[in-house]
Amino acid sequence: MSGQVRRSTTAAVLAALVAVAGSGCSDDGGPASDAASKAASAAASVGSRAAEGLASATAEAKRRLDSVKGGVDAKKDVKLGATGTDDRGRSTVTVTADNTADTKKSFAVQVDFRDAGGNLLDVVVVTIPDVAAGKSGTATARSTHKLAGPVTAGLGTALRY
């Protein structure tokens, strides 16, 4: 479970405990027990949705990379800039690909967004099409949703084709 999911789950569980404390303790299945049960159910739902979102993003990244035909490893030719945030609150990073080939090439680059603890939060693939021989091309990788806390971007797979 990622740190993001753990933090969301922890917050929901704490909310449940506050609800129980505010309602008084009860063993009889009354309002306090019902509130705790609903809060625990909400926490599980939040954690499940976050895990499903990451699984979906990871599957989409794999599908996009698998669709590249004739790609060669280009990690040494790809650099990531500083991680930022766009006006919609999504994490971003500039991806620069240097085409060291003798002909025009395109690049497919996987970017992994992680929290401060190294937990994977999101995965995206950007393409940098038609980079002239001996030139560089850039694209912006953008997370699929808002990511909480400090986020770093790491280079996953990079293919030149």
PAVO-411072 format. One record per atom (N, C-alpha, C): residue number from 1; atom name; y negated, x, z. Coordinates in nm, 4 decimals, padded with zeros to 6 digits. Each point is the difference from the previous one (the first is absolute). Layout:
REM residues N
NUM:CA:Y:X:Z $
...
//
This chain:
REM residues 161
1:N:00.1174:00.0858:00.0000 $
1:CA:-00.1174:-00.0858:00.0000 $
1:C:-00.1221:00.0892:00.0000 $
2:N:-00.0996:-00.0297:-00.0849 $
2:CA:-00.1180:00.0845:-00.0078 $
2:C:-00.0876:-00.0203:00.1225 $
3:N:-00.0911:00.0950:00.0216 $
3:CA:-00.0926:-00.0091:00.1116 $
3:C:-00.0887:-00.1223:-00.0118 $
4:N:-00.0392:-00.0346:-00.1254 $
4:CA:-00.0827:-00.1177:-00.0235 $
4:C:00.0728:-00.1250:00.0471 $
5:N:00.1257:-00.0120:-00.0352 $
5:CA:00.0790:-00.1156:00.0415 $
5:C:00.0143:00.0000:00.1512 $
6:N:00.0277:00.1178:00.0599 $
6:CA:00.0128:00.0074:00.1457 $
6:C:-00.1288:-00.0433:00.0684 $
7:N:-00.1165:00.0464:-00.0510 $
7:CA:-00.1272:-00.0374:00.0619 $
7:C:-00.0230:-00.1499:-00.0101 $
8:N:00.0295:-00.0606:-00.1165 $
8:CA:-00.0179:-00.1436:-00.0178 $
8:C:00.0913:-00.0774:00.0930 $
9:N:00.1239:00.0436:00.0093 $
9:CA:00.0971:-00.0659:00.0873 $
9:C:-00.0418:00.0127:00.1457 $
10:N:-00.0432:00.1194:00.0393 $
10:CA:-00.0438:00.0226:00.1372 $
10:C:-00.1177:-00.0902:00.0351 $
11:N:-00.0962:-00.0133:-00.0927 $
11:CA:-00.1162:-00.0847:00.0255 $
11:C:00.0422:-00.1450:00.0193 $
12:N:00.0931:-00.0476:-00.0810 $
12:CA:00.0461:-00.1382:00.0125 $
12:C:00.0758:-00.0215:00.1304 $
13:N:00.0808:00.0971:00.0392 $
13:CA:00.0741:-00.0108:00.1254 $
13:C:-00.0973:00.0002:00.1183 $
14:N:-00.1011:00.0845:-00.0054 $
14:CA:-00.1009:00.0014:00.1071 $
14:C:-00.0721:-00.1344:00.0072 $
15:N:-00.0289:-00.0585:-00.1156 $
15:CA:-00.0634:-00.1318:-00.0009 $
15:C:00.0899:-00.1030:00.0671 $
16:N:00.1292:00.0120:-00.0244 $
16:CA:00.0951:-00.0922:00.0633 $
16:C:-00.0019:00.0160:00.1516 $
17:N:-00.0036:00.1251:00.0456 $
17:CA:-00.0014:00.0243:00.1447 $
17:C:-00.1269:-00.0546:00.0636 $
18:N:-00.1136:00.0163:-00.0696 $
18:CA:-00.1254:-00.0543:00.0527 $
18:C:00.0089:-00.1525:00.0063 $
19:N:00.0576:-00.0605:-00.1026 $
19:CA:00.0143:-00.1458:00.0001 $
19:C:00.0865:-00.0470:00.1162 $
20:N:00.1086:00.0723:00.0261 $
20:CA:00.0884:-00.0347:00.1104 $
20:C:-00.0734:00.0146:00.1327 $
21:N:-00.0709:00.1106:00.0177 $
21:CA:-00.0717:00.0239:00.1253 $
21:C:-00.1069:-00.1059:00.0215 $
22:N:-00.0683:-00.0387:-00.1069 $
22:CA:-00.1063:-00.0998:00.0118 $
22:C:00.0534:-00.1384:00.0300 $
23:N:00.1221:-00.0264:-00.0380 $
23:CA:00.0575:-00.1332:00.0193 $
23:C:00.0770:-00.0115:00.1294 $
24:N:00.0257:00.1115:00.0651 $
24:CA:00.0824:-00.0025:00.1194 $
24:C:00.1443:00.0247:-00.0365 $
25:N:00.0772:00.0536:00.0905 $
25:CA:00.1401:00.0309:-00.0265 $
25:C:00.0823:-00.1268:00.0101 $
26:N:00.1003:-00.0072:-00.0862 $
26:CA:00.0841:-00.1188:-00.0002 $
26:C:00.1370:00.0355:-00.0535 $
27:N:00.1044:-00.0485:00.0652 $
27:CA:00.1368:00.0195:-00.0467 $
27:C:00.0541:-00.1267:-00.0646 $
28:N:-00.0778:-00.1068:00.0059 $
28:CA:00.0538:-00.1290:-00.0395 $
28:C:-00.0183:-00.0335:-00.1475 $
29:N:-00.0396:00.0988:-00.0816 $
29:CA:-00.0192:-00.0281:-00.1412 $
29:C:-00.1283:-00.0770:-00.0257 $
30:N:-00.0916:00.0027:00.0940 $
30:CA:-00.1267:-00.0706:-00.0148 $
30:C:-00.0960:00.0724:-00.0929 $
31:N:-00.1289:-00.0282:00.0157 $
31:CA:-00.1014:00.0534:-00.0908 $
31:C:-00.0030:00.1538:-00.0063 $
32:N:00.0175:00.0670:00.1124 $
32:CA:-00.0056:00.1464:00.0004 $
32:C:00.1160:00.0577:-00.0803 $
33:N:00.1178:-00.0548:00.0204 $
33:CA:00.1175:00.0461:-00.0736 $
33:C:-00.0156:-00.0291:-00.1482 $
34:N:-00.0538:-00.1157:-00.0331 $
34:CA:-00.0213:-00.0389:-00.1393 $
34:C:-00.1011:00.0926:-00.0670 $
35:N:-00.1083:00.0346:00.0696 $
35:CA:-00.1022:00.0892:-00.0558 $
35:C:00.0583:00.1385:-00.0257 $
36:N:00.0793:00.0483:00.0938 $
36:CA:00.0612:00.1319:-00.0168 $
36:C:00.0953:00.0001:-00.1191 $
37:N:00.0753:-00.1059:-00.0135 $
37:CA:00.0945:-00.0110:-00.1112 $
37:C:-00.0729:-00.0022:-00.1341 $
38:N:-00.1087:-00.0764:-00.0076 $
38:CA:-00.0781:-00.0075:-00.1241 $
38:C:-00.0630:00.1354:-00.0322 $
39:N:-00.0515:00.0690:00.1013 $
39:CA:-00.0623:00.1304:-00.0225 $
39:C:00.1027:00.1027:-00.0461 $
40:N:00.1178:-00.0028:00.0595 $
40:CA:00.1058:00.0932:-00.0406 $
40:C:00.0426:-00.0283:-00.1433 $
41:N:00.0077:-00.1267:-00.0363 $
41:CA:00.0358:-00.0380:-00.1362 $
41:C:-00.1071:00.0475:-00.0984 $
42:N:-00.1272:-00.0133:00.0370 $
42:CA:-00.1098:00.0463:-00.0858 $
42:C:00.0046:00.1508:-00.0176 $
43:N:00.0303:00.0717:00.1081 $
43:CA:00.0092:00.1463:-00.0066 $
43:C:00.1110:00.0420:-00.0948 $
44:N:00.1124:-00.0644:00.0085 $
44:CA:00.1119:00.0322:-00.0891 $
44:C:-00.0363:-00.0294:-00.1448 $
45:N:-00.0732:-00.1090:-00.0224 $
45:CA:-00.0412:-00.0376:-00.1353 $
45:C:-00.0960:00.1030:-00.0587 $
46:N:-00.0968:00.0475:00.0788 $
46:CA:-00.0950:00.1022:-00.0454 $
46:C:00.0744:00.1275:-00.0365 $
47:N:00.0897:00.0429:00.0847 $
47:CA:00.0776:00.1210:-00.0264 $
47:C:00.0847:-00.0146:-00.1245 $
48:N:00.0579:-00.1148:-00.0184 $
48:CA:00.0849:-00.0252:-00.1160 $
48:C:-00.0819:00.0017:-00.1287 $
49:N:-00.1180:-00.0631:00.0010 $
49:CA:-00.0854:-00.0016:-00.1196 $
49:C:-00.0463:00.1399:-00.0355 $
50:N:-00.0370:00.0820:00.0982 $
50:CA:-00.0445:00.1367:-00.0272 $
50:C:00.1137:00.0820:-00.0602 $
51:N:00.1194:-00.0133:00.0550 $
51:CA:00.1157:00.0737:-00.0522 $
51:C:00.0335:-00.0463:-00.1413 $
52:N:-00.0090:-00.1304:-00.0254 $
52:CA:00.0268:-00.0528:-00.1341 $
52:C:-00.1031:00.0508:-00.0997 $
53:N:-00.1269:00.0077:00.0409 $
53:CA:-00.1055:00.0492:-00.0881 $
53:C:00.0227:00.1451:-00.0386 $
54:N:00.0385:00.0832:00.0954 $
54:CA:00.0269:00.1410:-00.0280 $
54:C:00.1228:00.0132:-00.0894 $
55:N:00.1027:-00.0782:00.0260 $
55:CA:00.1204:00.0049:-00.0834 $
55:C:-00.0331:-00.0410:-00.1432 $
56:N:-00.0837:-00.1004:-00.0163 $
56:CA:-00.0394:-00.0464:-00.1326 $
56:C:-00.0808:00.1069:-00.0732 $
57:N:-00.0953:00.0630:00.0690 $
57:CA:-00.0821:00.1052:-00.0611 $
57:C:00.0859:00.1198:-00.0389 $
58:N:00.0943:00.0356:00.0846 $
58:CA:00.0893:00.1128:-00.0284 $
58:C:00.0883:-00.0310:-00.1206 $
59:N:00.0520:-00.1207:-00.0076 $
59:CA:00.0838:-00.0400:-00.1138 $
59:C:-00.0807:00.0001:-00.1292 $
60:N:-00.1234:-00.0479:00.0053 $
60:CA:-00.0853:-00.0013:-00.1192 $
60:C:-00.0316:00.1421:-00.0450 $
61:N:-00.0283:00.0899:00.0933 $
61:CA:-00.0265:00.1400:-00.0358 $
61:C:00.1223:00.0618:-00.0671 $
62:N:00.1167:-00.0251:00.0552 $
62:CA:00.1237:00.0531:-00.0592 $
62:C:00.0204:-00.0554:-00.1397 $
63:N:-00.0220:-00.1292:-00.0184 $
63:CA:00.0163:-00.0631:-00.1306 $
63:C:-00.0939:00.0636:-00.1025 $
64:N:-00.1251:00.0205:00.0390 $
64:CA:-00.0975:00.0592:-00.0932 $
64:C:00.0377:00.1426:-00.0361 $
65:N:00.0431:00.0787:00.0977 $
65:CA:00.0385:00.1383:-00.0293 $
65:C:00.1276:00.0055:-00.0840 $
66:N:00.0947:-00.0891:00.0285 $
66:CA:00.1249:-00.0042:-00.0770 $
66:C:-00.0244:-00.0396:-00.1455 $
67:N:-00.1100:-00.0704:-00.0276 $
67:CA:-00.0280:-00.0445:-00.1365 $
67:C:-00.0580:00.1122:-00.0874 $
68:N:-00.0393:00.1103:00.0621 $
68:CA:-00.0535:00.1132:-00.0764 $
68:C:00.1152:00.0704:-00.0701 $
69:N:-00.0099:00.0088:-00.1313 $
69:CA:00.1051:00.0647:-00.0792 $
69:C:-00.0445:00.1419:-00.0366 $
70:N:00.0887:00.0957:00.0200 $
70:CA:-00.0290:00.1379:-00.0374 $
70:C:-00.0999:00.0693:00.0907 $
71:N:-00.0174:-00.0497:00.1209 $
71:CA:-00.0947:00.0608:00.0934 $
71:C:00.0542:00.1281:00.0612 $
72:N:-00.0898:00.0947:00.0252 $
72:CA:00.0373:00.1240:00.0679 $
72:C:-00.0813:00.0122:00.1278 $
73:N:00.0546:00.0697:00.0978 $
73:CA:-00.0675:00.0197:00.1279 $
73:C:-00.1352:00.0682:-00.0217 $
74:N:-00.1052:-00.0605:00.0529 $
74:CA:-00.1347:00.0536:-00.0171 $
74:C:-00.0736:00.0140:00.1331 $
75:N:00.0733:00.0045:00.1108 $
75:CA:-00.0657:00.0067:00.1313 $
75:C:-00.0968:00.1167:00.0109 $
76:N:00.0349:00.1129:-00.0602 $
76:CA:-00.0870:00.1181:00.0117 $
76:C:-00.1310:-00.0178:-00.0773 $
77:N:-00.0047:-00.0984:-00.0908 $
77:CA:-00.1186:-00.0243:-00.0816 $
77:C:-00.0851:-00.1166:00.0501 $
78:N:00.0373:-00.0588:00.1137 $
78:CA:-00.0701:-00.1177:00.0520 $
78:C:-00.0566:00.0300:00.1386 $
79:N:-00.1246:-00.0400:00.0209 $
79:CA:-00.0673:00.0184:00.1288 $
79:C:-00.0578:-00.1336:00.0459 $
80:N:-00.0039:-00.0183:00.1317 $
80:CA:-00.0622:-00.1184:00.0595 $
80:C:-00.1299:00.0392:00.0679 $
81:N:-00.1008:-00.0855:-00.0117 $
81:CA:-00.1265:00.0217:00.0692 $
81:C:00.0070:-00.0527:00.1429 $
82:N:-00.1161:-00.0190:00.0580 $
82:CA:-00.0092:-00.0533:00.1366 $
82:C:00.0268:-00.1503:-00.0020 $
83:N:00.0646:-00.0483:00.1048 $
83:CA:00.0280:-00.1430:00.0125 $
83:C:-00.1265:-00.0725:00.0431 $
84:N:-00.0256:-00.1141:-00.0618 $
84:CA:-00.1161:-00.0816:00.0340 $
84:C:00.0396:-00.1458:00.0079 $
85:N:-00.1013:-00.0869:00.0009 $
85:CA:00.0214:-00.1440:00.0054 $
85:C:-00.0935:-00.0662:-00.1000 $
86:N:00.0518:-00.0963:-00.0780 $
86:CA:-00.0861:-00.0685:-00.0968 $
86:C:-00.0731:-00.1152:00.0670 $
87:N:-00.0805:-00.0729:-00.0790 $
87:CA:-00.0815:-00.1083:00.0550 $
87:C:00.0819:-00.1211:00.0439 $
88:N:00.1295:-00.0026:-00.0338 $
88:CA:00.0886:-00.1072:00.0453 $
88:C:00.0848:00.0433:00.1200 $
89:N:-00.0242:00.1214:00.0500 $
89:CA:00.0706:00.0485:00.1181 $
89:C:00.1334:00.0659:-00.0286 $
90:N:00.0308:00.0233:-00.1269 $
90:CA:00.1273:00.0644:-00.0343 $
90:C:-00.0181:00.1515:-00.0051 $
91:N:00.1031:00.0721:00.0380 $
91:CA:-00.0036:00.1467:-00.0022 $
91:C:00.0048:00.0482:-00.1445 $
92:N:-00.0751:00.1069:-00.0282 $
92:CA:-00.0062:00.0552:-00.1349 $
92:C:00.0099:00.1514:00.0051 $
93:N:00.0389:00.0582:-00.1139 $
93:CA:-00.0008:00.1451:-00.0151 $
93:C:-00.0100:00.0301:-00.1498 $
94:N:-00.0795:00.1012:-00.0347 $
94:CA:-00.0099:00.0434:-00.1391 $
94:C:00.1179:00.0907:-00.0320 $
95:N:00.0637:-00.0270:-00.1136 $
95:CA:00.1139:00.0774:-00.0471 $
95:C:-00.0465:00.0760:-00.1249 $
96:N:00.0168:00.1317:-00.0003 $
96:CA:-00.0368:00.0821:-00.1151 $
96:C:00.1251:00.0674:-00.0541 $
97:N:00.0202:-00.0145:-00.1316 $
97:CA:00.1164:00.0607:-00.0661 $
97:C:-00.0497:00.0993:-00.1052 $
98:N:00.0486:00.1232:00.0077 $
98:CA:-00.0322:00.1040:-00.0974 $
98:C:00.1116:00.0049:-00.1035 $
99:N:-00.0371:-00.0192:-00.1265 $
99:CA:00.0997:00.0051:-00.1066 $
99:C:00.0129:00.1441:-00.0487 $
100:N:00.1066:00.0657:00.0405 $
100:CA:00.0249:00.1392:-00.0386 $
100:C:00.0856:00.0089:-00.1265 $
101:N:00.0333:-00.1142:-00.0584 $
101:CA:00.0806:-00.0029:-00.1225 $
101:C:-00.0889:00.0275:-00.1225 $
102:N:00.0636:00.0205:-00.1151 $
102:CA:-00.0702:00.0291:-00.1250 $
102:C:-00.0422:-00.1256:-00.0750 $
103:N:00.0427:-00.1157:00.0485 $
103:CA:-00.0327:-00.1268:-00.0654 $
103:C:-00.0492:-00.1003:00.1037 $
104:N:-00.0572:-00.1097:-00.0495 $
104:CA:-00.0484:-00.1069:00.0878 $
104:C:00.1181:-00.0575:00.0787 $
105:N:-00.0202:-00.0215:00.1304 $
105:CA:00.1049:-00.0542:00.0876 $
105:C:-00.0592:-00.1048:00.0931 $
106:N:00.0875:-00.0833:00.0528 $
106:CA:-00.0370:-00.0967:00.1031 $
106:C:00.0734:00.0354:00.1283 $
107:N:-00.0484:-00.0537:00.1111 $
107:CA:00.0580:00.0293:00.1312 $
107:C:00.0241:-00.1299:00.0758 $
108:N:00.1090:-00.0057:00.0737 $
108:CA:00.0294:-00.1078:00.0954 $
108:C:00.0140:00.0681:00.1357 $
109:N:-00.0821:-00.0439:00.0951 $
109:CA:-00.0072:00.0687:00.1294 $
109:C:00.0194:-00.1000:00.1140 $
110:N:00.0967:00.0308:00.0868 $
110:CA:00.0238:-00.0805:00.1206 $
110:C:-00.0839:00.0562:00.1133 $
111:N:-00.0733:-00.0883:00.0664 $
111:CA:-00.0800:00.0376:00.1168 $
111:C:00.0539:-00.0758:00.1201 $
112:N:00.0276:00.0725:00.1083 $
112:CA:00.0499:-00.0582:00.1245 $
112:C:-00.1133:-00.0022:00.1018 $
113:N:-00.0355:-00.1171:00.0485 $
113:CA:-00.1012:-00.0135:00.1050 $
113:C:00.0716:-00.0047:00.1347 $
114:N:-00.0447:00.0853:00.0924 $
114:CA:00.0638:00.0102:00.1318 $
114:C:-00.1038:-00.0106:00.1112 $
115:N:00.0478:-00.0415:00.1193 $
115:CA:-00.0881:-00.0042:00.1169 $
115:C:-00.0032:00.1376:00.0660 $
116:N:-00.0749:00.0124:00.1085 $
116:CA:-00.0160:00.1281:00.0688 $
116:C:00.1319:00.0547:00.0534 $
117:N:00.0957:-00.0868:00.0258 $
117:CA:00.1309:00.0422:00.0496 $
117:C:00.0978:00.0355:-00.1117 $
118:N:-00.0447:-00.0094:-00.1250 $
118:CA:00.0866:00.0320:-00.1127 $
118:C:00.0846:-00.1162:-00.0495 $
119:N:-00.0196:-00.1185:00.0573 $
119:CA:00.0764:-00.1175:-00.0418 $
119:C:-00.0499:-00.0510:-00.1355 $
120:N:00.0908:-00.0296:-00.0892 $
120:CA:-00.0342:-00.0510:-00.1323 $
120:C:-00.0544:-00.1413:00.0117 $
121:N:-00.1208:-00.0213:-00.0564 $
121:CA:-00.0643:-00.1313:00.0052 $
121:C:00.0010:-00.0710:-00.1346 $
122:N:-00.0120:00.0774:-00.1082 $
122:CA:-00.0074:-00.0590:-00.1331 $
122:C:00.0342:00.1064:-00.1042 $
123:N:00.0461:-00.0441:-00.1149 $
123:CA:00.0355:00.0880:-00.1116 $
123:C:-00.0571:-00.0617:-00.1265 $
124:N:-00.0700:00.0807:-00.0800 $
124:CA:-00.0525:-00.0472:-00.1285 $
124:C:00.0261:00.1046:-00.1069 $
125:N:00.0018:-00.0444:-00.1242 $
125:CA:00.0115:00.0912:-00.1136 $
125:C:-00.1213:-00.0230:-00.0886 $
126:N:-00.0674:00.1095:-00.0373 $
126:CA:-00.1107:-00.0075:-00.0951 $
126:C:00.0393:00.0757:-00.1256 $
127:N:-00.0553:-00.0441:-00.1117 $
127:CA:00.0219:00.0730:-00.1240 $
127:C:-00.1320:00.0598:-00.0459 $
128:N:00.0108:00.1173:-00.0575 $
128:CA:-00.1148:00.0664:-00.0605 $
128:C:00.0405:00.0227:-00.1457 $
129:N:-00.0459:-00.0888:-00.0877 $
129:CA:00.0474:00.0057:-00.1383 $
129:C:-00.0762:00.1000:-00.0871 $
130:N:00.0703:00.0529:-00.0986 $
130:CA:-00.0601:00.0742:-00.1106 $
130:C:-00.0949:00.1129:00.0413 $
131:N:00.0491:00.0901:00.0826 $
131:CA:-00.0792:00.1166:00.0406 $
131:C:00.0170:00.1070:-00.1081 $
132:N:-00.1111:00.0443:-00.0566 $
132:CA:00.0039:00.0997:-00.1080 $
132:C:00.0600:00.1310:00.0504 $
133:N:00.0603:00.0741:-00.0916 $
133:CA:00.0591:00.1305:00.0329 $
133:C:-00.1058:00.0901:00.0643 $
134:N:00.0362:00.0625:00.1111 $
134:CA:-00.0910:00.0911:00.0689 $
134:C:-00.1118:-00.0677:00.0772 $
135:N:-00.0005:-00.1319:00.0096 $
135:CA:-00.1050:-00.0752:00.0700 $
135:C:00.0564:-00.0675:00.1244 $
136:N:-00.0894:-00.0607:00.0771 $
136:CA:00.0384:-00.0746:00.1201 $
136:C:-00.0379:-00.1455:-00.0164 $
137:N:00.0773:-00.0855:00.0640 $
137:CA:-00.0301:-00.1425:00.0052 $
137:C:00.0026:-00.0466:00.1442 $
138:N:-00.0715:-00.1083:00.0276 $
138:CA:-00.0034:-00.0519:00.1369 $
138:C:00.0257:-00.1505:00.0011 $
139:N:00.0450:-00.0451:00.1140 $
139:CA:00.0180:-00.1429:00.0273 $
139:C:-00.0176:-00.0186:00.1499 $
140:N:-00.0208:-00.1233:00.0406 $
140:CA:-00.0103:-00.0315:00.1422 $
140:C:00.1223:-00.0785:00.0434 $
141:N:00.0712:00.0532:00.0981 $
141:CA:00.1118:-00.0724:00.0602 $
141:C:-00.0584:-00.0874:00.1103 $
142:N:00.0427:-00.1254:00.0044 $
142:CA:-00.0541:-00.0974:00.0947 $
142:C:00.1160:-00.0705:00.0680 $
143:N:-00.0038:-00.0067:00.1335 $
143:CA:00.1071:-00.0686:00.0727 $
143:C:00.0055:-00.1470:-00.0413 $
144:N:00.1154:-00.0600:00.0176 $
144:CA:00.0188:-00.1389:-00.0415 $
144:C:-00.0631:-00.0999:00.0968 $
145:N:-00.0370:00.0476:00.1194 $
145:CA:-00.0615:-00.0856:00.1007 $
145:C:-00.0787:00.0882:00.0970 $
146:N:-00.0738:-00.0603:00.0906 $
146:CA:-00.0746:00.0746:00.1014 $
146:C:00.0981:00.0701:00.0930 $
147:N:-00.0295:00.1265:00.0309 $
147:CA:00.0830:00.0780:00.0915 $
147:C:-00.0840:00.0340:00.1226 $
148:N:00.0519:-00.0246:00.1187 $
148:CA:-00.0746:00.0209:00.1236 $
148:C:00.0072:00.1445:00.0459 $
149:N:-00.1064:00.0443:00.0659 $
149:CA:-00.0035:00.1327:00.0601 $
149:C:-00.0211:00.1103:-00.1012 $
150:N:00.0053:00.1231:00.0483 $
150:CA:-00.0152:00.1138:-00.0916 $
150:C:00.1197:00.0073:-00.0952 $
151:N:-00.0297:00.0162:-00.1283 $
151:CA:00.1037:00.0023:-00.1031 $
151:C:-00.0112:00.1299:-00.0795 $
152:N:00.1148:00.0592:-00.0300 $
152:CA:00.0028:00.1166:-00.0877 $
152:C:00.0806:-00.0353:-00.1241 $
153:N:-00.0275:00.0715:-00.1078 $
153:CA:00.0730:-00.0204:-00.1245 $
153:C:00.0804:00.1238:-00.0298 $
154:N:00.1236:-00.0183:-00.0411 $
154:CA:00.0874:00.1108:-00.0358 $
154:C:00.0559:-00.0201:-00.1390 $
155:N:00.0286:00.1106:-00.0648 $
155:CA:00.0549:-00.0030:-00.1354 $
155:C:00.1498:-00.0214:00.0066 $
156:N:00.0464:-00.1033:-00.0670 $
156:CA:00.1430:-00.0241:-00.0133 $
156:C:00.0462:00.0612:-00.1307 $
157:N:00.0626:-00.0779:-00.0820 $
157:CA:00.0448:00.0448:-00.1316 $
157:C:-00.1187:00.0073:-00.0959 $
158:N:-00.0011:00.1010:-00.0857 $
158:CA:-00.1001:00.0097:-00.1066 $
158:C:00.0726:00.0374:-00.1276 $
159:N:-00.0166:-00.0828:-00.1022 $
159:CA:00.0674:00.0238:-00.1273 $
159:C:-00.1019:00.0162:-00.1124 $
160:N:00.0256:00.0964:-00.0882 $
160:CA:-00.0788:00.0177:-00.1225 $
160:C:00.0893:-00.0465:-00.1146 $
161:N:-00.0532:-00.0785:-00.0892 $
161:CA:00.0798:-00.0491:-00.1125 $
161:C:-00.0847:-00.0143:-00.1270 $
//
